[in-house]
């Protein structure tokens, strides 16, 4: 099961749970509102009954106390657990409790909302020993509509109604869950098809862009070395070193594109300088080294090629700060550029150039090791030295079409490297002095 399938299933499961919980909460809210209205209606009816049976007297005058107690006991039916009557001044004038609630009277009293004068009708939910109850405070008026007191009653919600409520909520939640699952089952094939089409389109676009970069890089490399093999070799070397390093900060897209386009700025360097067999003059070195900034300027306007900027702009920086064009040092140099610097020099030394024959592998490895901590990041170089001999056997002697086929096969197998959203961090060059070191056209420029 690939990442998309797992992600889609997780999201469907989360949506099912969320929708069913929300549906249950909405159902609970609606049913509790119904219960409140039922309790309110019951309280109004019993308040009216109490007033009618008291013959309109204010509750309760001393001489009518026995009469009101009898009325209260008559009202304490199956669902009415506690009844209190308050006078106009807020004094408790009558309290009657259902026999079944007498042992729990103190606990029930502690849960009740306290009485407040001049307050309208109020409905409050509470739970006692797991039994849901409703407290209702209802104004009492006489036959002329005058306020005579306040009724404070506690009702036990009908167990049958509570059971119906729970069943309703469960059915509503289950229906929401099943409908969400059904919707997901219907949409899944469609979304999967759209995802596959999008991935194919994205892969085709990434491959086309990579091919464009490789063609452009090869065209520049042919001016320098007479062949485009250099770009394919350094790209394959860079991929192997990147996989060996396993650094989560590494953007493989930036490394691959940078490897192809690292010398794109040489398109602006005259052949008399680029192909000169002997040492360069000071003025020629300045022009040669300007290919770095020329290359950055060339890819600046392209969103896709902009990924190569770290390698193009920094692959001639040295770990000790003696490189160019900005004398960056240590880990201020982007990771992709530090990786590429190693494989670029390695390939320059092990391959034939117009101005030199290839150098034997043992001598090249010894040269790189001497440059650890000065030219190269010593940790990255240690990784490369472990794989250099095998990489050279696999890549160093291959012809250009073999290198192209190997790179294409790797990209097809690991296309996810080209579809990440990791931002490429470019270290600003503003305020850092430009420096052009002494270099020869052996491999430093």
Backbone torsions as a table, in degrees:
resi	resn	phi	psi	omega
1	UNK	NA	122.9	-176.2
2	UNK	-82.2	177.7	-174.6
3	UNK	-61.2	-39.9	-178.8
4	UNK	-62.6	-44.4	-179.5
5	UNK	-61.5	-47.6	-179.5
6	UNK	-61.0	-43.9	-179.6
7	UNK	-63.5	-42.3	-179.0
8	UNK	-65.0	-44.4	-179.6
9	UNK	-64.0	-41.4	178.3
10	UNK	-61.5	-41.1	-178.6
11	UNK	-69.5	-39.3	176.5
12	UNK	-62.2	-44.8	179.3
13	UNK	-61.4	-43.1	179.1
14	UNK	-64.0	-42.3	179.4
15	UNK	-63.5	-40.4	179.0
16	UNK	-61.1	-48.2	-179.5
17	UNK	-63.1	-45.1	-177.9
18	UNK	-63.6	-46.5	-178.2
19	UNK	-65.9	-40.6	179.8
20	UNK	-66.5	-39.0	177.3
21	UNK	-65.1	-44.9	178.7
22	UNK	-62.4	-41.6	178.1
23	UNK	-62.3	-41.1	177.3
24	UNK	-63.2	-41.5	179.2
25	UNK	-65.8	-41.0	177.7
26	UNK	-63.5	-43.5	177.9
27	UNK	-62.1	-42.1	177.8
28	UNK	-61.0	-44.0	179.9
29	UNK	-61.6	-46.0	-179.5
30	UNK	-63.5	-42.6	-179.4
31	UNK	-69.5	-35.6	177.2
32	UNK	-66.5	-35.7	174.8
33	UNK	-63.1	-39.4	176.0
34	UNK	-61.9	-43.3	178.6
35	UNK	-61.0	-41.8	178.3
36	UNK	-60.8	-42.9	-179.3
37	UNK	-66.3	-38.1	176.8
38	UNK	-63.0	-44.3	179.7
39	UNK	-65.0	-40.2	178.1
40	UNK	-62.1	-44.3	179.1
41	UNK	-62.6	-42.1	178.7
42	UNK	-63.1	-41.7	-179.5
43	UNK	-64.9	-40.2	179.3
44	UNK	-64.6	-42.6	-179.5
45	UNK	-63.8	-43.5	-176.6
46	UNK	-74.8	-30.5	174.3
47	UNK	-65.3	-42.8	177.9
48	UNK	-63.4	-39.9	178.4
49	UNK	-64.4	-40.6	179.9
50	UNK	-63.5	-42.2	-179.3
51	UNK	-67.2	-43.5	-178.6
52	UNK	-63.7	-40.3	-177.4
53	UNK	-77.1	-18.8	176.7
54	UNK	-86.5	0.2	177.7
55	UNK	60.5	32.9	171.2
56	UNK	78.5	6.4	179.7
57	UNK	-75.9	152.5	177.1
58	UNK	-70.7	137.8	-172.6
59	UNK	-82.6	143.0	-46.1
60	UNK	-103.1	136.4	175.9
61	UNK	-66.6	152.5	-175.5
62	UNK	-52.0	-39.8	-176.8
63	UNK	-72.0	-13.9	-179.0
64	UNK	-109.3	11.8	-174.3
65	UNK	-61.1	-44.5	179.9
66	UNK	-61.7	-38.8	-179.8
67	UNK	-62.7	-43.3	179.6
68	UNK	-68.0	-36.1	177.5
69	UNK	-62.3	-40.8	177.7
70	UNK	-63.9	-40.0	178.0
71	UNK	-62.5	-43.0	-179.0
72	UNK	-62.8	-42.8	179.2
73	UNK	-64.6	-30.4	176.8
74	UNK	-69.1	-33.1	-179.7
75	UNK	-77.3	-28.5	-178.6
76	UNK	-70.4	77.2	-179.0
77	UNK	-88.3	-152.8	-172.9
78	UNK	-62.6	-41.0	-173.8
79	UNK	-101.8	-8.0	179.1
80	UNK	-94.6	116.6	-172.6
81	UNK	-98.9	-33.0	-175.2
82	UNK	-147.6	137.6	179.1
83	UNK	-136.5	128.7	175.8
84	UNK	-127.9	146.9	175.4
85	UNK	-126.5	130.1	179.5
86	UNK	-112.2	146.8	177.2
87	UNK	-82.3	-177.4	-177.2
88	UNK	-64.8	-27.0	179.7
89	UNK	-91.3	5.7	178.3
90	UNK	87.4	8.1	-179.4
91	UNK	-82.5	140.9	177.6
92	UNK	-74.8	114.9	-176.4
93	UNK	-106.8	-16.3	-178.9
94	UNK	-156.1	135.7	175.2
95	UNK	-143.9	128.0	-179.9
96	UNK	-139.3	135.1	-175.5
97	UNK	-123.0	138.9	176.6
98	UNK	-60.7	142.8	-177.1
99	UNK	-53.8	-38.4	-178.4
100	UNK	-66.5	-20.9	-176.5
101	UNK	-98.6	-3.2	-178.2
102	UNK	-57.6	-44.3	178.9
103	UNK	-64.9	-20.3	-176.9
104	UNK	-108.2	12.0	-173.3
105	UNK	-60.4	-42.4	-177.8
106	UNK	-67.2	-43.7	179.3
107	UNK	-64.3	-40.0	178.4
108	UNK	-66.8	-42.0	179.7
109	UNK	-61.1	-32.2	-179.5
110	UNK	-70.4	-23.6	-178.2
111	UNK	-90.9	-12.4	-173.7
112	UNK	-75.8	147.8	172.7
113	UNK	-70.2	126.4	-176.7
114	UNK	-64.2	151.0	-179.1
115	UNK	-73.6	139.0	175.0
116	UNK	-129.5	136.6	-179.7
117	UNK	-70.1	154.8	174.1
118	UNK	56.4	35.9	177.0
119	UNK	-115.0	139.8	-179.7
120	UNK	-72.3	-163.9	-177.6
121	UNK	-68.4	138.1	178.1
122	UNK	-136.1	144.4	179.5
123	UNK	-127.2	126.1	-174.4
124	UNK	-134.4	131.7	179.5
125	UNK	-91.8	145.2	176.4
126	UNK	-152.2	164.2	-179.3
127	UNK	-130.4	132.2	178.3
128	UNK	-130.3	119.9	-178.4
129	UNK	53.0	38.4	178.1
130	UNK	79.4	0.6	-179.9
131	UNK	-99.2	123.1	179.2
132	UNK	-74.7	135.0	-178.7
133	UNK	-134.2	165.9	177.5
134	UNK	-132.7	128.9	173.2
135	UNK	-98.8	127.5	-179.0
136	UNK	-121.8	126.4	174.9
137	UNK	-110.0	118.2	-171.0
138	UNK	-127.9	125.1	175.8
139	UNK	-62.1	144.5	174.9
140	UNK	-106.0	132.6	178.1
141	UNK	-129.1	155.6	178.2
142	UNK	-86.2	-173.4	-176.5
143	UNK	-65.5	-18.3	178.1
144	UNK	-96.6	5.9	178.7
145	UNK	84.8	6.8	178.9
146	UNK	-81.4	141.0	178.9
147	UNK	-68.9	126.1	-179.3
148	UNK	-116.4	-12.8	179.8
149	UNK	168.1	-158.9	-176.7
150	UNK	-141.2	131.5	176.5
151	UNK	-98.5	129.3	178.0
152	UNK	-124.3	111.3	-174.1
153	UNK	-130.8	150.9	177.0
154	UNK	-119.6	127.7	-178.3
155	UNK	-117.3	138.0	171.9
156	UNK	-84.3	124.5	178.7
157	UNK	-64.6	140.2	-176.9
158	UNK	-58.4	120.4	179.9
159	UNK	-55.1	-36.4	178.3
160	UNK	-65.0	-40.5	179.1
161	UNK	-66.2	-38.5	178.3
162	UNK	-64.6	-41.9	178.4
163	UNK	-62.6	-41.7	176.8
164	UNK	-62.2	-39.3	179.0
165	UNK	-61.2	-47.2	-179.6
166	UNK	-62.4	-42.4	179.2
167	UNK	-63.4	-39.9	179.1
168	UNK	-63.0	-44.6	-178.8
169	UNK	-64.8	-41.9	179.2
170	UNK	-63.8	-42.7	179.4
171	UNK	-66.0	-39.5	178.8
172	UNK	-64.5	-44.3	179.5
173	UNK	-64.7	-41.9	179.2
174	UNK	-64.4	-41.4	178.6
175	UNK	-62.6	-41.3	178.0
176	UNK	-64.2	-41.3	179.4
177	UNK	-62.8	-47.5	-178.2
178	UNK	-66.5	-39.1	-180.0
179	UNK	-66.5	-36.7	177.9
180	UNK	-67.7	-41.9	177.6
181	UNK	-63.4	-41.2	179.1
182	UNK	-64.1	-41.7	178.2
183	UNK	-62.9	-42.8	178.6
184	UNK	-63.0	-40.1	179.4
185	UNK	-64.5	-36.3	179.1
186	UNK	-72.1	-41.2	-175.5
187	UNK	-79.5	-23.9	-173.1
188	UNK	-56.4	-50.6	179.2
189	UNK	-60.1	-39.0	180.0
190	UNK	-64.9	-47.3	179.8
191	UNK	-65.1	-36.9	178.7
192	UNK	-63.9	-42.7	178.1
193	UNK	-63.2	-43.5	178.4
194	UNK	-64.1	-39.3	179.0
195	UNK	-62.9	-44.0	-179.8
196	UNK	-64.1	-41.9	178.5
197	UNK	-63.4	-41.8	178.4
198	UNK	-64.0	-40.5	178.9
199	UNK	-65.6	-41.2	178.4
200	UNK	-63.1	-41.8	178.8
201	UNK	-64.1	-42.9	-179.7
202	UNK	-65.2	-41.0	178.4
203	UNK	-64.7	-43.0	178.4
204	UNK	-61.7	-41.1	-179.7
205	UNK	-67.1	-42.9	179.1
206	UNK	-64.3	-41.4	179.0
207	UNK	-64.2	-40.7	179.5
208	UNK	-63.7	-43.3	178.7
209	UNK	-64.0	-39.5	179.3
210	UNK	-66.5	-40.0	177.1
211	UNK	-63.2	-40.7	178.1
212	UNK	-61.4	-43.8	179.5
213	UNK	-64.3	-40.3	-178.7
214	UNK	-67.4	-38.1	178.2
215	UNK	-64.7	-45.0	179.8
216	UNK	-63.6	-44.8	179.3
217	UNK	-63.7	-39.6	180.0
218	UNK	-66.2	-38.2	178.5
219	UNK	-61.2	-41.0	178.8
220	UNK	-69.2	-41.4	-178.2
221	UNK	-64.0	-33.1	179.8
222	UNK	-66.7	-28.7	175.1
223	UNK	-68.6	-34.7	-173.8
224	UNK	-84.7	-45.8	-173.5
225	UNK	-120.4	-1.2	179.6
226	UNK	82.5	1.3	180.0
227	UNK	-151.3	154.6	176.1
228	UNK	-92.0	2.5	-176.9
229	UNK	-61.9	-33.0	-178.4
230	UNK	-54.0	-46.3	-177.4
231	UNK	-65.2	-39.3	178.4
232	UNK	-68.5	-38.5	179.4
233	UNK	-65.3	-48.8	-177.3
234	UNK	-65.7	-31.3	177.6
235	UNK	-66.8	-44.9	178.8
236	UNK	-66.7	-40.3	175.0
237	UNK	-60.3	-44.6	-178.0
238	UNK	-63.7	-39.3	178.2
239	UNK	-62.8	-44.9	-179.5
240	UNK	-62.7	-42.5	179.5
241	UNK	-68.2	-40.3	178.1
242	UNK	-60.3	-41.9	178.0
243	UNK	-68.3	-32.3	178.2
244	UNK	-70.5	-37.7	-177.0
245	UNK	-69.7	-40.3	178.9
246	UNK	56.9	41.1	178.7
247	UNK	-90.2	123.0	-178.9
248	UNK	-63.5	-17.8	179.5
249	UNK	-80.2	-10.2	-177.1
250	UNK	-76.2	130.1	173.2
251	UNK	-101.9	106.8	-176.2
252	UNK	-65.4	-31.0	176.3
253	UNK	-60.2	-47.7	-178.7
254	UNK	-62.9	-37.1	-179.7
255	UNK	-67.9	-44.9	-178.2
256	UNK	-66.1	-48.6	179.3
257	UNK	-64.1	-40.1	178.7
258	UNK	-62.9	-37.8	178.5
259	UNK	-63.0	-40.3	178.6
260	UNK	-70.0	-37.3	-169.9
261	UNK	-108.1	13.3	-172.4
262	UNK	-59.1	-33.6	-177.4
263	UNK	-108.2	24.3	-177.1
264	UNK	-60.9	-26.5	179.1
265	UNK	-67.4	-16.4	179.1
266	UNK	-68.6	-9.9	175.7
267	UNK	-62.0	-22.3	179.2
268	UNK	-96.8	5.6	-179.5
269	UNK	-98.7	132.0	-177.3
270	UNK	-65.7	144.8	-179.5
271	UNK	-59.4	-30.5	-178.8
272	UNK	-62.5	-30.0	177.5
273	UNK	-90.3	-46.6	-174.4
274	UNK	-61.6	-38.2	-174.3
275	UNK	-106.5	13.3	-178.9
276	UNK	-63.6	126.1	-175.7
277	UNK	-75.0	-24.4	-177.2
278	UNK	-102.1	-174.6	179.7
279	UNK	-62.0	151.4	179.8
280	UNK	-88.7	148.0	172.5
281	UNK	-75.8	171.3	179.9
282	UNK	-59.5	-43.6	-180.0
283	UNK	-65.5	-39.7	179.6
284	UNK	-67.3	-34.2	177.4
285	UNK	-64.0	-40.4	178.6
286	UNK	-60.2	-45.1	179.5
287	UNK	-66.1	-42.9	179.9
288	UNK	-61.6	-44.8	-177.5
289	UNK	-71.2	-15.2	178.4
290	UNK	-72.2	-6.8	-179.1
291	UNK	-64.3	-23.3	178.9
292	UNK	-64.4	-53.3	-178.9
293	UNK	-69.1	-32.7	175.3
294	UNK	-63.1	-41.5	179.8
295	UNK	-64.1	-42.6	177.5
296	UNK	-60.2	-42.1	-179.6
297	UNK	-64.9	-35.2	-177.5
298	UNK	-66.4	-42.0	-174.8
299	UNK	-93.9	1.8	-172.5
300	UNK	-58.2	-39.2	-172.7
301	UNK	-85.7	-4.0	-178.3
302	UNK	-100.5	123.9	-179.9
303	UNK	-64.5	-42.2	-179.1
304	UNK	-72.1	-49.9	-178.4
305	UNK	-69.5	-18.8	178.8
306	UNK	-59.8	-22.2	177.0
307	UNK	-59.7	-26.3	-177.2
308	UNK	-80.6	-0.2	-169.8
309	UNK	-63.6	-37.9	-179.4
310	UNK	-59.9	-43.9	-178.7
311	UNK	-72.6	-46.8	-179.1
312	UNK	-58.8	-45.9	-173.4
313	UNK	-80.8	-16.3	-171.0
314	UNK	-131.3	7.6	-174.2
315	UNK	-75.8	-7.0	174.5
316	UNK	-106.8	8.2	171.6
317	UNK	-74.2	151.4	179.6
318	UNK	-111.7	149.4	-177.1
319	UNK	-60.2	-30.1	-179.1
320	UNK	-88.0	3.3	178.3
321	UNK	88.9	6.5	-177.6
322	UNK	-95.0	11.7	-177.9
323	UNK	-90.5	-163.5	-179.4
324	UNK	-142.8	160.8	9.9
325	UNK	-92.7	-4.7	-170.9
326	UNK	-122.9	6.2	178.9
327	UNK	55.6	39.2	172.3
328	UNK	-68.2	152.8	-179.4
329	UNK	-140.1	157.2	176.4
330	UNK	57.6	-138.8	-177.6
331	UNK	-83.6	7.5	166.5
332	UNK	-70.5	-22.5	175.1
333	UNK	-76.6	130.8	179.9
334	UNK	-54.9	145.4	-177.1
335	UNK	-56.8	-44.3	-179.0
336	UNK	-60.0	-38.4	179.6
337	UNK	-70.4	-35.8	178.5
338	UNK	-67.5	-38.2	176.5
339	UNK	-66.3	-46.9	-175.4
340	UNK	-66.6	-35.1	-179.4
341	UNK	-56.4	-37.3	-178.8
342	UNK	-68.2	-50.8	-175.2
343	UNK	-72.3	-28.7	178.6
344	UNK	-66.3	-46.1	178.4
345	UNK	-67.5	-39.8	179.1
346	UNK	-57.9	-47.3	-178.8
347	UNK	-70.6	-35.8	178.4
348	UNK	-61.8	-37.3	-178.6
349	UNK	-78.8	-34.9	-174.8
350	UNK	-88.0	-8.0	-178.3
351	UNK	-110.4	162.3	-179.9
352	UNK	-82.3	137.8	175.4
353	UNK	-126.3	164.0	179.8
354	UNK	-57.0	-25.8	-175.0
355	UNK	-105.7	5.0	-179.4
356	UNK	-164.8	152.8	172.4
357	UNK	-83.8	166.9	176.3
358	UNK	-65.9	145.7	178.8
359	UNK	-96.0	138.5	-179.6
360	UNK	-56.9	147.8	-175.2
361	UNK	-56.9	-46.3	-179.2
362	UNK	-58.0	-39.8	179.2
363	UNK	-66.9	-38.2	179.5
364	UNK	-63.8	-45.9	-179.1
365	UNK	-63.8	-37.7	177.9
366	UNK	-65.9	-39.4	178.1
367	UNK	-63.1	-44.8	179.5
368	UNK	-62.9	-41.4	-177.4
369	UNK	-64.8	-35.5	177.8
370	UNK	-65.9	-26.5	-177.6
371	UNK	-89.3	2.4	178.6
372	UNK	-62.0	129.2	179.8
373	UNK	86.0	-16.3	176.9
374	UNK	-107.2	-65.6	177.4
375	UNK	-84.4	-39.6	-169.8
376	UNK	-117.2	154.6	171.6
377	UNK	-65.5	118.7	-174.1
378	UNK	-64.2	-33.5	-180.0
379	UNK	-68.6	-45.0	178.4
380	UNK	-65.3	-39.4	179.7
381	UNK	-64.0	-37.0	178.3
382	UNK	-62.2	-39.8	175.6
383	UNK	-62.0	-43.2	-176.2
384	UNK	-68.2	-39.6	-178.7
385	UNK	-61.5	-27.1	178.9
386	UNK	-72.0	-26.0	-175.8
387	UNK	-113.5	-3.6	-170.1
388	UNK	-61.6	-45.5	-175.5
389	UNK	-63.2	-46.7	-179.7
390	UNK	-67.0	-40.9	179.3
391	UNK	-61.5	-39.8	-179.4
392	UNK	-66.4	-40.5	178.4
393	UNK	-63.1	-37.8	-177.0
394	UNK	-78.9	-33.0	-168.2
395	UNK	-114.1	-38.8	-169.4
396	UNK	-58.9	-35.7	-175.7
397	UNK	-99.5	1.9	-176.3
398	UNK	-77.0	147.8	177.2
399	UNK	-83.7	171.7	-169.1
400	UNK	-61.9	-43.0	-176.3
401	UNK	-68.8	-30.8	175.1
402	UNK	-67.0	-40.6	178.4
403	UNK	-64.0	-41.8	177.5
404	UNK	-60.2	-44.5	-179.0
405	UNK	-64.5	-40.8	179.7
406	UNK	-65.2	-41.5	179.6
407	UNK	-65.6	-43.1	179.5
408	UNK	-63.2	-41.0	179.0
409	UNK	-63.4	-40.2	179.3
410	UNK	-67.0	-43.6	180.0
411	UNK	-63.2	-41.7	178.7
412	UNK	-63.1	-34.7	-177.9
413	UNK	-80.6	-28.1	-175.9
414	UNK	-124.3	43.5	-175.6
415	UNK	-64.2	-16.3	179.5
416	UNK	-62.4	-25.7	177.8
417	UNK	-62.6	-24.9	-176.8
418	UNK	-93.7	4.4	-175.4
419	UNK	-126.5	31.1	176.3
420	UNK	-92.4	158.4	179.5
421	UNK	-105.9	18.7	-178.3
422	UNK	-65.8	126.8	-179.7
423	UNK	-71.1	143.1	175.8
424	UNK	-90.8	119.2	-177.0
425	UNK	-91.5	121.0	179.8
426	UNK	-106.8	121.3	178.0
427	UNK	-73.8	122.1	-178.1
428	UNK	-62.3	138.4	179.0
429	UNK	-92.7	-3.3	-177.6
430	UNK	-64.6	134.6	175.9
431	UNK	83.8	-5.1	178.7
432	UNK	-98.9	124.7	-174.6
433	UNK	-64.8	141.4	177.3
434	UNK	-78.9	138.1	-179.5
435	UNK	-137.0	137.2	176.5
436	UNK	-118.1	106.5	-178.8
437	UNK	-79.4	170.6	173.5
438	UNK	-70.6	132.8	179.8
439	UNK	-146.5	158.3	172.2
440	UNK	-115.2	164.4	179.8
441	UNK	-86.5	22.4	175.0
442	UNK	-70.9	-53.0	173.9
443	UNK	-154.3	-8.0	-173.4
444	UNK	-77.7	-24.8	-178.1
445	UNK	-108.0	NA	NA
